[in-house]
Amino acid sequence: ANDSISKQKLRRTIMASNTSGNNGSEPSHSQPKPSSSSGKAPKGCGSNAPGYRYRDDYYEGAGGGGDGDGGDDSGLPPTLLPVPWWFNPRTAKLFRNLELEDDDVIVSSGVKMGTTWLTNVLTRLLYEGERRDDGVFPGRNGQTYPDALYPTREEKDADALGIYDRMMPNGRAKLDATFGDFVYGDLVDQPRPRYFGTHLFGRRYLPQGLFDRGVSCDDNDEEEGCASRNAKRGKGRLIVMVRNLKDAMVSLHHFQGTPADGWLGNEHGPGSFHRYLDTSNCPNAMGSAFRWVAANDDAVRDIGPRRALVVHYERLVSNFVSELRRINAFLGLDELTDDRAREIEGECSLDAMAGSSIRTRRNCRRGGVGGWKDVVEIDDERWARFDVTFNRILGGTRMAEPMRFFQRRDVPGMPIRSTIGGNNDPRDWPPYLGVALDGGMLVTDPRFLSLDRIPSASIITFRHDDGPSSYSSRRPSSYIDFDRKD
């Protein structure tokens, strides 16, 4: 094809990386080598570092760089983001500059954090009654990432960037089996409401149309007097899907076969655990999961609760129908009947998805919560280092705080009964963590973070739906029904 971007420019845009992860206290290893042994993930798949990096050149230079928006992000230096073998830099930039509609739905999901599950949920809410198995529209029977597609059919047929060559043989067949035989234009032209799912994240990579530009007032203020002449209100809705990072790491380790260097490393590389904990130079696709969560937490706060929603994987597991209704209400859709809610629950079960299209089936493994506890290769000392990294990067982050309690082996809040015997006087109990319910999720109570011992008068704190200042408390000897909202 007479395309202006040659493979030489591709190498300048997506650069192969021979750098491997290192958490700073472990010896450095070379890039994991592909293995031909049975059950081992090929290079570029699973927890093996993909070996490709995306340079976001639109940040180069003063005033915002190549995309010329001159917005709030101007002056940020370009980065090298590790990306999968199928990543297309042209559509990543097109997606960032996408002109959004008010009813567009953008989903940013972490790697191995429930992407397939949420895709199945949302397509059933947004497109009830529409056939999802005919392949007419992208995203209906499996995720279709905008950054995995060519802009046009002509460029795809010509493989203008040489993407198929990265996964030989049959690179195109593998790409279509993963995302469908679509191009970026198919995503843009899909019927409204349009659905876009991606692993891209944060204000740096998500569509800029999501964010207010030059607006200094909140949603309740009058437009006049609170915005500059060139101000622009954000459009569309953002849903961020997250999962506790220990389970996400385990799922990534097993994705499409385990990596050649195992959990803790060998002659092939540093191992999945050390790659995941490397927050400075993590070579996994989309980089450090810790920093991915931090960047999306900033994006959610920038957009605000009216147009941004966080979905925790564990909440879907524990109370699917309740979370389904919360998502449905956020999208402004008609109220779900009980029968329809249960029908969607059945259609989105792990067994149902595992038996559906190959695009969905290939991404389903085990599901559930707490699988990290079964990894015998990682001892308590290493898990403690994981917790230190979590606290350093994500401590106090609202999106991440509920993850903390799914990354613990014990139930927080009350001492283990065997440690206190028959003593019911909380003043004599050993120190423990004060917790609160925030939106149905257990979080650290911020009022007690600096105390060594929790006052007996206010042990378990409940935040009501009618505002963050509405609290009630119970003594620690009370049995708490965590499904209740009162």
SEMAR-628611 format. One record per residue (C-alpha): residue in one letter; x, y, z; chain; residue number from 0. Coordinates in Angstrom, 1 decimal. Last residue first. Example, Ala and Ser with C-alpha at 12.3 -4.5 7.8 and 13.67 -1.06 7.14 Angstrom:
2
  resn      c1      c2      c3  chain  resi
     s    13.7    -1.1     7.1      A     1
     a    12.3    -4.5     7.8      A     0
# end
This chain:
486
  resn      c1      c2      c3  chain  resi
     d   -27.4     0.6    57.2      A   485
     k   -26.3    -0.8    53.8      A   484
     r   -26.5    -4.4    54.8      A   483
     d   -24.4    -7.0    52.9      A   482
     f   -21.6    -6.7    55.4      A   481
     d   -23.7    -8.2    58.2      A   480
     i   -21.6    -7.4    61.2      A   479
     y   -21.6    -9.5    64.4      A   478
     s   -21.1    -7.2    67.3      A   477
     s   -18.1    -7.8    69.7      A   476
     p   -16.3    -5.0    67.8      A   475
     r   -18.7    -2.3    69.0      A   474
     r   -20.8    -0.8    66.3      A   473
     s   -20.6     2.6    64.5      A   472
     s   -22.7     4.9    62.4      A   471
     y   -21.6     7.5    59.9      A   470
     s   -23.2    10.0    57.7      A   469
     s   -20.5    12.5    56.6      A   468
     p   -19.7    10.7    53.4      A   467
     g   -23.3    11.1    52.1      A   466
     d   -26.7     9.6    51.7      A   465
     d   -25.4     6.1    50.7      A   464
     h   -24.2     5.6    54.3      A   463
     r   -20.6     5.1    55.4      A   462
     f   -20.3     2.5    58.0      A   461
     t   -17.6     2.5    60.7      A   460
     i   -16.4    -0.6    62.6      A   459
     i   -14.5     0.3    65.8      A   458
     s   -15.9     3.5    67.2      A   457
     a   -16.3     3.6    71.0      A   456
     s   -13.5     1.1    71.6      A   455
     p   -10.8     3.5    70.4      A   454
     i    -8.5     1.7    67.9      A   453
     r    -4.9     1.3    69.0      A   452
     d    -1.7     2.4    67.3      A   451
     l    -3.5     5.4    65.7      A   450
     s    -2.3     7.2    62.5      A   449
     l    -4.7     5.4    60.1      A   448
     f    -7.7     5.6    62.4      A   447
     r    -9.6     8.4    60.8      A   446
     p    -8.9     7.1    57.3      A   445
     d   -10.9     3.9    58.0      A   444
     t    -9.2     1.3    55.8      A   443
     v   -11.5     0.0    53.2      A   442
     l   -14.2    -2.7    52.9      A   441
     m   -16.4    -2.3    49.8      A   440
     g   -20.2    -1.6    49.9      A   439
     g   -19.8     1.9    48.7      A   438
     d   -17.3     2.7    51.4      A   437
     l   -17.6     0.3    54.4      A   436
     a   -15.1     1.1    57.1      A   435
     v   -12.1    -0.5    58.7      A   434
     g    -9.9     0.1    61.8      A   433
     l    -6.8    -2.1    61.7      A   432
     y    -5.5    -3.9    64.8      A   431
     p    -3.6    -3.3    68.0      A   430
     p    -3.8    -6.1    70.6      A   429
     w    -6.9    -6.2    72.7      A   428
     d    -6.9    -4.8    76.3      A   427
     r    -9.0    -1.7    75.5      A   426
     p   -11.4    -3.9    73.5      A   425
     d   -12.7    -5.5    76.7      A   424
     n   -14.3    -8.8    75.6      A   423
     n   -11.5   -11.0    77.0      A   422
     g   -12.5   -14.6    76.7      A   421
     g    -9.5   -15.6    74.6      A   420
     i    -8.0   -12.5    73.0      A   419
     t    -5.6   -14.1    70.5      A   418
     s    -7.8   -17.1    69.7      A   417
     r   -10.6   -14.7    68.6      A   416
     i    -8.4   -13.3    65.8      A   415
     p    -8.4    -9.5    66.3      A   414
     m   -11.2    -7.5    64.6      A   413
     g   -10.8    -5.1    61.7      A   412
     p    -9.1    -7.2    59.1      A   411
     v   -10.0   -10.7    57.9      A   410
     d    -6.8   -12.7    57.4      A   409
     r    -4.8   -13.8    54.3      A   408
     r    -4.6   -10.3    52.9      A   407
     q    -4.7    -9.2    49.3      A   406
     f    -8.5    -9.1    49.1      A   405
     f    -8.4    -6.6    51.9      A   404
     r    -6.0    -4.3    50.1      A   403
     m    -8.0    -4.3    46.9      A   402
     p   -10.6    -2.0    48.6      A   401
     e    -8.0     0.8    48.9      A   400
     a    -7.0     0.7    45.2      A   399
     m    -9.6     3.0    43.7      A   398
     r    -9.5     5.3    46.7      A   397
     t    -5.7     5.7    46.7      A   396
     g    -4.5     6.0    50.3      A   395
     g    -1.5     3.8    49.7      A   394
     l    -1.2     3.1    46.0      A   393
     i     2.5     3.4    45.1      A   392
     r     4.2     2.9    48.5      A   391
     n     1.5     0.8    50.0      A   390
     f     1.4    -1.6    47.1      A   389
     t     5.2    -1.9    47.0      A   388
     v     5.2    -2.7    50.7      A   387
     d     2.4    -5.3    50.2      A   386
     f     4.4    -7.0    47.4      A   385
     r     7.4    -7.1    49.8      A   384
     a     5.2    -8.8    52.3      A   383
     w     4.2   -11.4    49.7      A   382
     r     7.9   -12.1    49.2      A   381
     e     8.4   -12.7    52.9      A   380
     d     5.3   -14.8    53.0      A   379
     d     6.6   -17.3    50.4      A   378
     i     6.0   -17.3    46.7      A   377
     e     6.5   -20.7    45.1      A   376
     v     3.4   -22.1    46.9      A   375
     v     1.0   -20.1    44.9      A   374
     d    -2.4   -21.1    46.4      A   373
     k    -2.9   -17.8    48.3      A   372
     w    -2.8   -16.0    44.9      A   371
     g    -6.1   -17.7    44.0      A   370
     g    -7.9   -15.3    46.4      A   369
     v   -11.0   -14.4    44.4      A   368
     g   -12.7   -16.3    41.6      A   367
     g   -11.9   -16.7    37.9      A   366
     r   -10.4   -19.8    36.6      A   365
     r    -9.2   -19.4    33.0      A   364
     c   -11.3   -17.5    30.5      A   363
     n    -9.4   -15.5    27.9      A   362
     r    -9.5   -18.2    25.1      A   361
     r   -13.2   -18.7    25.6      A   360
     t   -14.2   -15.2    24.7      A   359
     r   -12.6   -14.9    21.3      A   358
     i   -13.3   -18.6    20.8      A   357
     s   -17.0   -17.9    21.0      A   356
     s   -19.1   -19.4    23.9      A   355
     g   -18.4   -22.4    26.1      A   354
     a   -15.9   -20.7    28.4      A   353
     m   -18.3   -17.7    28.7      A   352
     a   -21.2   -19.9    29.9      A   351
     d   -19.0   -21.7    32.4      A   350
     l   -17.5   -18.5    33.7      A   349
     s   -21.0   -17.0    34.2      A   348
     c   -21.9   -14.1    32.0      A   347
     e   -25.0   -15.7    30.4      A   346
     g   -26.3   -16.8    33.8      A   345
     e   -25.9   -13.4    35.4      A   344
     i   -27.5   -11.8    32.3      A   343
     e   -30.6   -14.0    32.8      A   342
     r   -30.7   -13.2    36.5      A   341
     a   -30.8    -9.5    35.7      A   340
     r   -33.4   -10.0    32.9      A   339
     d   -35.7   -11.9    35.3      A   338
     d   -35.3    -9.3    38.1      A   337
     t   -36.2    -6.6    35.7      A   336
     l   -33.6    -4.1    34.8      A   335
     e   -34.3    -0.4    35.0      A   334
     d   -34.0     1.4    31.7      A   333
     l   -30.5     2.6    31.0      A   332
     g   -28.7     5.7    32.4      A   331
     l   -25.2     4.1    32.1      A   330
     f   -24.6     4.6    35.8      A   329
     a   -28.0     2.9    36.5      A   328
     n   -27.0    -0.1    34.6      A   327
     i   -23.6    -0.3    36.3      A   326
     r   -25.2    -0.2    39.7      A   325
     r   -27.8    -2.8    38.6      A   324
     l   -25.1    -5.1    37.5      A   323
     e   -23.3    -4.6    40.8      A   322
     s   -26.4    -5.7    42.7      A   321
     v   -26.9    -8.7    40.4      A   320
     f   -23.3    -9.9    40.7      A   319
     n   -22.9    -9.8    44.4      A   318
     s   -19.7   -11.5    45.6      A   317
     v   -18.0   -12.0    42.2      A   316
     l   -19.0    -8.6    40.7      A   315
     r   -17.7    -7.0    43.9      A   314
     e   -14.4    -8.9    43.6      A   313
     y   -13.9    -7.5    40.1      A   312
     h   -14.1    -4.0    41.3      A   311
     v   -16.0    -1.6    39.0      A   310
     v   -15.0     2.1    39.1      A   309
     l   -17.4     4.6    37.5      A   308
     a   -16.7     7.9    35.7      A   307
     r   -19.3    10.3    34.2      A   306
     r   -21.3    11.6    37.1      A   305
     p   -18.6    10.5    39.6      A   304
     g   -15.9    13.0    38.4      A   303
     i   -13.8    13.2    35.3      A   302
     d   -10.6    14.3    37.1      A   301
     r   -11.2    11.9    39.9      A   300
     v   -11.6     9.0    37.5      A   299
     a    -8.5    10.0    35.6      A   298
     d    -6.3    10.3    38.8      A   297
     d    -7.5     6.8    39.8      A   296
     n    -6.6     5.6    36.3      A   295
     a    -3.0     6.8    36.7      A   294
     a    -2.7     5.1    40.1      A   293
     v    -4.1     1.8    38.8      A   292
     w    -1.7     1.7    35.9      A   291
     r     1.1     2.7    38.2      A   290
     f     0.5    -0.5    40.3      A   289
     a     0.0    -2.6    37.2      A   288
     s     3.4    -1.5    36.0      A   287
     g     3.8    -1.5    32.2      A   286
     m     1.0    -1.8    29.7      A   285
     a     2.2    -5.2    28.6      A   284
     n     4.8    -6.4    31.1      A   283
     p     8.3    -4.9    30.9      A   282
     c     8.2    -3.2    34.4      A   281
     n    10.8    -0.5    34.4      A   280
     s    10.0     1.7    37.5      A   279
     t     7.3    -0.4    39.2      A   278
     d     9.2    -3.6    39.1      A   277
     l     7.0    -5.8    41.3      A   276
     y     5.4    -7.5    38.3      A   275
     r     8.7    -8.4    36.7      A   274
     h    10.0    -9.8    40.0      A   273
     f     7.0   -12.1    40.5      A   272
     s     6.8   -13.3    36.8      A   271
     g    10.4   -14.5    36.7      A   270
     p    13.8   -12.7    36.4      A   269
     g    14.8   -14.3    33.0      A   268
     h    15.6   -17.4    31.0      A   267
     e    18.5   -18.6    33.2      A   266
     n    16.1   -18.8    36.1      A   265
     g    13.4   -16.6    37.7      A   264
     l    11.1   -16.5    40.7      A   263
     w     7.7   -17.4    39.2      A   262
     g     8.7   -19.4    36.1      A   261
     d    11.4   -18.3    33.7      A   260
     a     9.9   -19.9    30.7      A   259
     p     6.6   -18.2    31.1      A   258
     t     3.4   -20.1    31.9      A   257
     g     0.9   -20.9    29.1      A   256
     q    -1.6   -18.6    27.3      A   255
     f    -2.2   -16.6    30.5      A   254
     h    -0.8   -18.5    33.6      A   253
     h     1.4   -15.7    34.9      A   252
     l    -1.2   -13.1    34.0      A   251
     s    -3.8   -14.8    36.2      A   250
     v    -1.4   -14.9    39.1      A   249
     m    -0.5   -11.2    38.7      A   248
     a    -4.2   -10.3    38.6      A   247
     d    -4.9   -12.3    41.7      A   246
     k    -2.1   -10.4    43.6      A   245
     l    -3.3    -7.1    42.1      A   244
     n    -6.8    -7.1    43.4      A   243
     r    -9.0    -6.5    40.4      A   242
     v    -9.9    -3.4    38.5      A   241
     m   -12.4    -2.3    35.8      A   240
     v   -12.5     1.4    35.0      A   239
     i   -15.7     2.7    33.4      A   238
     l   -15.5     6.0    31.6      A   237
     r   -18.6     7.8    30.3      A   236
     g   -18.8    10.1    27.3      A   235
     k   -18.2    13.8    27.0      A   234
     g   -15.9    16.4    28.6      A   233
     r   -16.8    20.0    28.5      A   232
     k   -14.7    22.3    26.3      A   231
     a   -13.2    25.6    27.2      A   230
     n   -11.8    27.8    24.4      A   229
     r   -13.3    31.0    25.7      A   228
     s   -12.4    30.2    29.3      A   227
     a   -14.8    28.6    31.7      A   226
     c   -16.4    29.6    35.0      A   225
     g   -18.1    32.9    34.1      A   224
     e   -20.9    31.6    32.1      A   223
     e   -21.4    27.8    32.3      A   222
     e   -23.4    28.0    35.5      A   221
     d   -22.2    25.9    38.4      A   220
     n   -23.6    22.5    39.3      A   219
     d   -21.1    20.5    37.2      A   218
     d   -18.1    22.1    38.9      A   217
     c   -16.3    25.2    37.9      A   216
     s   -12.8    25.8    36.4      A   215
     v   -13.3    24.6    32.8      A   214
     g   -10.3    24.9    30.5      A   213
     r   -10.6    21.4    29.1      A   212
     d   -12.9    18.9    30.7      A   211
     f   -11.8    15.4    30.2      A   210
     l   -13.4    12.5    28.3      A   209
     g   -12.6    14.2    24.9      A   208
     q    -8.9    13.5    25.6      A   207
     p    -9.5     9.8    24.7      A   206
     l    -7.4     7.7    27.0      A   205
     y    -3.6     7.6    26.7      A   204
     r    -2.1    10.3    29.0      A   203
     r    -5.2    10.9    31.0      A   202
     g    -5.0     7.4    32.4      A   201
     f    -5.2     4.1    30.8      A   200
     l    -4.9     1.9    27.7      A   199
     h    -6.1    -1.6    28.3      A   198
     t    -9.0    -1.0    26.0      A   197
     g   -12.7    -1.3    25.4      A   196
     f   -14.8     1.1    23.3      A   195
     y   -18.6     0.9    23.2      A   194
     r   -20.7     3.2    21.0      A   193
     p   -24.2     4.0    22.1      A   192
     r   -24.8     4.4    19.3      A   191
     p   -24.4     2.2    16.2      A   190
     q   -20.8     1.3    15.2      A   189
     d   -19.0     3.8    12.9      A   188
     v   -16.0     4.6    15.1      A   187
     l   -15.4     0.9    15.8      A   186
     d   -15.7    -0.1    12.2      A   185
     g   -13.3     2.7    11.2      A   184
     y   -10.7     1.1    13.5      A   183
     v   -10.7    -2.0    11.4      A   182
     f   -12.4    -5.4    12.0      A   181
     d   -11.9    -9.1    11.4      A   180
     g   -12.3   -10.1    15.1      A   179
     f   -10.2    -9.2    18.1      A   178
     t    -8.3   -12.4    19.1      A   177
     a    -9.1   -14.7    16.2      A   176
     d    -8.5   -11.8    13.8      A   175
     l    -5.0   -11.2    15.3      A   174
     k    -4.2   -14.9    15.1      A   173
     a    -5.3   -15.2    11.5      A   172
     r    -3.3   -12.1    10.7      A   171
     g    -0.1   -13.5    12.2      A   170
     n    -0.4   -16.9    10.5      A   169
     p     3.1   -18.0    11.2      A   168
     m     4.4   -15.8    12.6      A   167
     m     3.5   -13.5    15.5      A   166
     r     5.6   -10.4    14.8      A   165
     d     5.2   -10.6    11.1      A   164
     y     1.5    -9.8    11.4      A   163
     i     2.3    -6.3    12.7      A   162
     g     4.3    -5.3     9.6      A   161
     l     3.2    -1.7     9.8      A   160
     a     1.3    -1.6     6.5      A   159
     d    -0.2    -5.1     6.8      A   158
     a    -1.4    -4.6     3.2      A   157
     d    -4.9    -6.0     3.9      A   156
     k    -5.0    -4.0     7.2      A   155
     e    -3.9    -0.8     5.5      A   154
     e    -6.6    -1.2     2.8      A   153
     r    -9.3    -2.1     5.4      A   152
     t    -8.6     1.2     7.3      A   151
     p    -7.3     2.4    10.6      A   150
     y    -5.6    -0.9    11.5      A   149
     l    -6.7    -2.5    14.7      A   148
     a    -5.2    -3.5    18.0      A   147
     d    -5.2     0.0    19.5      A   146
     p    -9.0     0.2    19.1      A   145
     y    -9.4    -3.0    21.2      A   144
     t   -12.1    -5.4    20.2      A   143
     q   -13.2    -7.5    23.1      A   142
     g   -15.3   -10.6    22.5      A   141
     n   -18.7   -11.4    21.0      A   140
     r   -20.2    -7.9    20.7      A   139
     g   -17.0    -5.9    20.7      A   138
     p   -17.0    -5.1    17.0      A   137
     f   -20.2    -5.1    15.0      A   136
     v   -21.3    -7.6    12.3      A   135
     g   -19.7   -10.6    13.8      A   134
     d   -22.9   -12.6    13.8      A   133
     d   -22.6   -13.9    17.4      A   132
     r   -23.8   -10.8    19.3      A   131
     r   -27.3   -10.6    18.0      A   130
     e   -29.1    -7.6    19.3      A   129
     g   -31.9    -8.1    21.8      A   128
     e   -30.2    -6.1    24.6      A   127
     y   -27.4    -4.0    23.1      A   126
     l   -26.1    -1.8    26.0      A   125
     l   -26.8    -4.1    28.9      A   124
     r   -25.8    -7.3    27.2      A   123
     t   -22.8    -5.6    25.6      A   122
     l   -21.8    -4.3    29.1      A   121
     v   -21.8    -7.7    30.9      A   120
     n   -19.9    -9.6    28.2      A   119
     t   -17.2    -6.9    28.0      A   118
     l   -17.1    -6.9    31.8      A   117
     w   -16.2   -10.6    31.9      A   116
     t   -13.7   -10.4    29.1      A   115
     t   -11.8    -7.5    30.8      A   114
     g   -11.8    -9.1    34.2      A   113
     m    -8.5    -7.9    35.7      A   112
     k    -6.1    -9.8    33.6      A   111
     v    -4.4    -6.7    32.2      A   110
     g    -6.3    -3.7    33.7      A   109
     s    -9.5    -2.5    32.2      A   108
     s   -10.3     0.9    30.7      A   107
     v   -13.8     0.9    29.4      A   106
     i   -15.1     3.9    27.3      A   105
     v   -18.9     4.2    26.8      A   104
     d   -20.1     6.8    24.3      A   103
     d   -23.5     8.4    25.2      A   102
     d   -22.3    12.0    25.2      A   101
     e   -20.5    11.6    21.9      A   100
     l   -16.7    11.6    21.6      A    99
     e   -14.3    13.0    19.0      A    98
     l   -11.4    10.5    19.1      A    97
     n    -8.0    12.1    19.7      A    96
     r    -6.7     9.4    22.0      A    95
     f    -8.3     6.8    19.8      A    94
     l    -6.5     8.1    16.7      A    93
     k    -3.2     8.1    18.6      A    92
     a    -3.7     4.4    19.6      A    91
     t    -4.9     3.8    16.1      A    90
     r    -1.5     4.8    14.6      A    89
     p     0.5     3.0    17.3      A    88
     n    -0.9    -0.4    16.6      A    87
     f    -0.4    -3.0    19.3      A    86
     w    -0.6    -6.7    18.2      A    85
     w     2.7    -7.8    19.8      A    84
     p     1.6    -6.4    23.2      A    83
     v     2.8    -3.1    24.6      A    82
     p     5.5    -1.8    26.9      A    81
     l     5.1     2.0    27.2      A    80
     l     8.2     4.1    26.3      A    79
     t     7.5     7.6    27.4      A    78
     p     7.6    11.1    25.9      A    77
     p     8.3    13.9    28.3      A    76
     l     5.3    15.9    29.7      A    75
     g     5.5    19.5    28.5      A    74
     s     1.8    19.8    27.6      A    73
     d    -0.5    17.6    29.6      A    72
     d    -3.0    20.4    30.5      A    71
     g    -3.7    21.1    26.8      A    70
     g    -1.6    22.4    24.0      A    69
     d    -3.7    20.2    21.6      A    68
     g    -1.0    20.1    18.9      A    67
     d    -1.0    16.3    18.5      A    66
     g     2.7    16.3    18.0      A    65
     g     3.9    18.1    21.1      A    64
     g     1.9    19.4    24.0      A    63
     g     3.0    23.1    24.3      A    62
     a     6.7    22.5    24.6      A    61
     g     8.3    19.6    22.8      A    60
     e     7.5    15.9    22.7      A    59
     y     4.2    14.8    24.1      A    58
     y     2.7    13.6    20.8      A    57
     d     5.6    11.2    20.5      A    56
     d     4.0     8.5    22.7      A    55
     r     6.7     6.0    22.2      A    54
     y     5.2     2.5    22.3      A    53
     r     7.5    -0.3    23.3      A    52
     y     7.7    -3.9    22.1      A    51
     g     9.4    -6.9    23.8      A    50
     p     6.2    -8.6    25.0      A    49
     a     7.6    -9.6    28.4      A    48
     n     6.7   -13.1    29.1      A    47
     s     3.8   -13.1    31.5      A    46
     g     1.3   -14.4    28.9      A    45
     c     2.3   -13.8    25.4      A    44
     g     5.1   -11.9    23.6      A    43
     k     7.5   -14.8    23.4      A    42
     p     5.6   -18.0    23.5      A    41
     a     4.0   -19.2    26.8      A    40
     k     5.2   -22.6    28.0      A    39
     g     2.7   -25.4    28.3      A    38
     s     4.7   -27.8    26.2      A    37
     s     8.4   -26.9    25.6      A    36
     s     9.2   -24.6    22.7      A    35
     s    10.4   -21.8    24.9      A    34
     p    10.8   -18.2    24.0      A    33
     k    13.6   -16.4    25.8      A    32
     p    12.9   -14.1    28.8      A    31
     q    14.9   -10.8    28.3      A    30
     s    18.2   -10.9    30.2      A    29
     h    18.4   -11.0    34.0      A    28
     s    19.2    -8.4    36.6      A    27
     p    19.8    -9.6    40.2      A    26
     e    17.1    -8.8    42.7      A    25
     s    16.9    -5.8    45.0      A    24
     g    15.9    -3.1    42.6      A    23
     n    12.7    -4.7    41.4      A    22
     n    14.1    -5.7    38.0      A    21
     g    12.2    -6.2    34.9      A    20
     s    13.9    -7.0    31.6      A    19
     t    15.3    -4.7    29.0      A    18
     n    15.8    -6.1    25.5      A    17
     s    13.1    -3.8    24.1      A    16
     a    11.9    -3.8    20.5      A    15
     m    10.9    -0.3    19.5      A    14
     i     7.4     0.8    18.5      A    13
     t     7.6     4.2    16.9      A    12
     r    11.2     4.2    15.5      A    11
     r    10.8     0.6    14.3      A    10
     l     7.5     1.6    12.8      A     9
     k     9.2     4.4    11.0      A     8
     q    11.4     1.8     9.2      A     7
     k     8.4    -0.3     8.6      A     6
     s     7.0     2.5     6.5      A     5
     i     4.4     5.0     7.5      A     4
     s     3.3     7.0     4.4      A     3
     d     1.2     4.3     3.1      A     2
     n     1.1     3.6    -0.6      A     1
     a     0.0     0.0     0.0      A     0
# end
